[in-house]
Amino acid sequence: IFIRYKMKLKKCRQCGEPFERNALYPFAVVCSPYCAVIYAKKQNEKMIAKKKREFKQNDKKHLINVARDTFNKYIRLRDKDEPCISCGYISDGKNSRQWHAGHYRPAGQNTALRFDERNVHKQCEQCNRRKSGNLVHYRENLIAKIGVVTVAILESEKSTKKWSVEELQEIIKTYKQKIKDLEESIV
């Protein structure tokens, strides 16, 4: 048995005229295909404008990503002739692993140490990702590299840092210059 319900009249979001929704389109918000095209264009324009606003608001987020990429590139270049800080792997040229800039103290938890050169060293992808930093061996080799006092300072650091746009721009500028200097000294 089919019971037919009388649908309540709905106001078109485009032209404002009342219309009755049918069984094929029970969630329709516009009265006709013509209104649907115009409504879709307006919605698309609103979405584009919102994305532009979001980008301006999240400009700092973009700068953090650029600063991170620039800083990590510098670390990999600085340590290019050194083995992995955790496992001691040395690239043989044939079956080379991917190299990362591995943080001793994680950057997400210790934002003050995110761009600290003492905290970040060249690390193979296996140690950094698959072994979560391989921290026991990382610590041993880090003590040999920078000293027990400096490692203790890194381990005692508990502060968080909110980076300003100006600080991030300065970090990007500084590490781009350091990368350029290292590349020139290699050639």
C-alpha positions as CSV (number, residue, x, y, z in Angstrom):
1,I,0.0,0.0,0.0
2,F,1.4,3.3,-1.0
3,I,0.6,6.3,1.1
4,R,1.2,9.5,-0.6
5,Y,2.4,12.3,1.6
6,K,1.8,15.9,0.7
7,M,5.2,17.6,0.7
8,K,5.4,20.9,2.4
9,L,6.2,23.8,0.1
10,K,9.8,24.9,0.2
11,K,11.3,28.3,-0.6
12,C,13.8,28.2,-3.5
13,R,17.3,29.3,-2.3
14,Q,18.0,31.1,-5.6
15,C,14.8,32.9,-6.6
16,G,12.8,32.7,-3.4
17,E,9.7,31.3,-5.1
18,P,7.8,28.5,-3.3
19,F,8.0,25.0,-4.9
20,E,7.0,21.5,-4.0
21,R,9.7,18.9,-3.8
22,N,8.9,15.6,-5.5
23,A,9.8,12.0,-4.6
24,L,12.8,12.0,-7.0
25,Y,14.4,15.0,-5.4
26,P,13.2,15.0,-1.8
27,F,16.2,17.2,-0.6
28,A,16.0,19.8,-3.4
29,V,16.8,23.4,-2.4
30,V,16.0,25.0,-5.7
31,C,12.9,25.0,-7.9
32,S,14.3,24.4,-11.4
33,P,17.5,23.4,-13.3
34,Y,18.0,27.1,-14.2
35,C,18.0,28.1,-10.6
36,A,20.3,25.1,-9.8
37,V,23.0,26.3,-12.2
38,I,23.0,29.8,-10.8
39,Y,22.9,28.6,-7.2
40,A,25.8,26.2,-7.9
41,K,27.9,29.0,-9.4
42,K,27.3,31.2,-6.4
43,Q,28.2,28.4,-4.0
44,N,31.4,27.8,-5.9
45,E,32.3,31.5,-5.8
46,K,31.7,31.5,-2.0
47,M,33.9,28.4,-1.5
48,I,36.8,30.0,-3.5
49,A,36.5,33.2,-1.5
50,K,36.5,31.2,1.8
51,K,39.6,29.4,0.7
52,K,41.4,32.7,0.0
53,R,40.4,34.0,3.4
54,E,41.6,30.8,5.0
55,F,45.0,31.0,3.3
56,K,45.5,34.5,4.6
57,Q,44.6,33.4,8.1
58,N,46.8,30.3,7.9
59,D,49.7,32.1,6.3
60,K,51.7,31.2,9.4
61,K,51.0,27.5,8.8
62,H,52.3,27.8,5.3
63,L,55.4,29.6,6.5
64,I,56.1,26.9,9.1
65,N,56.0,24.2,6.4
66,V,58.4,26.2,4.2
67,A,60.7,26.9,7.1
68,R,60.6,23.2,8.1
69,D,61.4,22.1,4.5
70,T,64.3,24.6,4.2
71,F,65.7,23.7,7.6
72,N,65.5,20.0,6.9
73,K,67.3,20.5,3.5
74,Y,70.1,22.4,5.3
75,I,70.5,19.6,7.9
76,R,70.7,16.9,5.2
77,L,73.3,19.0,3.3
78,R,75.3,19.8,6.5
79,D,75.5,16.1,7.4
80,K,75.7,14.7,3.9
81,D,79.1,13.0,4.5
82,E,78.1,11.6,7.9
83,P,76.4,8.2,8.6
84,C,72.9,7.9,10.1
85,I,73.1,9.3,13.6
86,S,71.1,6.3,15.0
87,C,72.3,3.1,13.2
88,G,75.5,4.3,11.5
89,Y,74.3,3.4,8.0
90,I,76.6,4.7,5.3
91,S,75.2,5.0,1.7
92,D,77.0,2.8,-0.8
93,G,75.6,4.7,-3.7
94,K,73.8,1.6,-5.2
95,N,71.0,0.8,-2.7
96,S,70.9,4.0,-0.9
97,R,68.2,4.7,1.7
98,Q,66.2,7.9,1.8
99,W,67.7,10.5,4.2
100,H,65.7,12.5,6.7
101,A,66.4,15.3,9.2
102,G,65.6,13.4,12.3
103,H,64.8,15.2,15.5
104,Y,66.2,13.9,18.8
105,R,63.4,15.6,20.7
106,P,60.2,15.5,18.6
107,A,59.3,18.8,16.9
108,G,55.6,18.4,17.6
109,Q,56.1,18.1,21.4
110,N,59.0,20.5,21.7
111,T,58.3,23.4,19.4
112,A,61.1,25.5,20.9
113,L,63.6,22.8,19.5
114,R,62.0,22.5,16.1
115,F,64.7,24.6,14.4
116,D,67.5,23.9,16.8
117,E,70.5,22.6,14.9
118,R,71.8,20.7,17.9
119,N,68.5,18.7,18.1
120,V,68.4,17.7,14.4
121,H,70.7,15.4,12.5
122,K,70.8,13.3,9.4
123,Q,69.0,10.0,9.9
124,C,68.0,7.2,7.6
125,E,64.3,6.7,6.8
126,Q,64.2,3.3,8.5
127,C,65.4,4.7,11.8
128,N,63.3,7.8,11.6
129,R,60.0,6.4,10.6
130,R,60.0,2.6,11.2
131,K,61.9,2.7,14.4
132,S,60.4,6.0,15.7
133,G,63.8,7.7,15.7
134,N,65.8,4.7,17.2
135,L,66.3,7.0,20.2
136,V,68.6,4.7,22.3
137,H,71.2,4.6,19.6
138,Y,70.5,8.2,18.6
139,R,71.3,9.4,22.2
140,E,74.5,7.4,22.4
141,N,75.8,8.8,19.1
142,L,74.5,12.3,19.9
143,I,76.5,12.4,23.1
144,A,79.6,11.4,21.1
145,K,78.9,14.1,18.6
146,I,77.8,17.1,20.7
147,G,78.7,16.2,24.3
148,V,76.7,15.0,27.3
149,V,76.2,18.6,28.6
150,T,74.5,19.7,25.4
151,V,72.3,16.5,25.3
152,A,71.3,17.2,28.9
153,I,70.3,20.7,27.9
154,L,68.2,19.4,25.0
155,E,66.5,16.8,27.3
156,S,65.7,19.4,30.0
157,E,64.1,21.8,27.5
158,K,60.3,21.8,28.1
159,S,59.1,25.1,26.7
160,T,56.9,25.6,23.7
161,K,57.3,28.3,21.2
162,K,54.7,30.1,19.1
163,W,56.6,31.2,16.0
164,S,55.7,34.7,14.7
165,V,55.5,35.4,10.9
166,E,58.6,37.5,11.1
167,E,60.6,34.8,12.9
168,L,59.6,32.2,10.4
169,Q,60.5,34.5,7.5
170,E,63.9,35.1,9.1
171,I,64.4,31.3,9.6
172,I,63.6,30.7,5.9
173,K,66.0,33.5,4.8
174,T,68.8,32.3,7.1
175,Y,68.7,28.7,6.1
176,K,68.3,29.5,2.4
177,Q,71.6,31.5,2.7
178,K,73.2,28.6,4.7
179,I,72.2,26.1,2.0
180,K,73.6,28.4,-0.7
181,D,76.9,28.8,1.2
182,L,77.2,25.0,1.6
183,E,76.4,24.3,-2.0
184,E,79.0,26.9,-3.1
185,S,81.6,25.3,-0.8
186,I,80.9,21.9,-2.3
187,V,81.5,23.0,-5.9
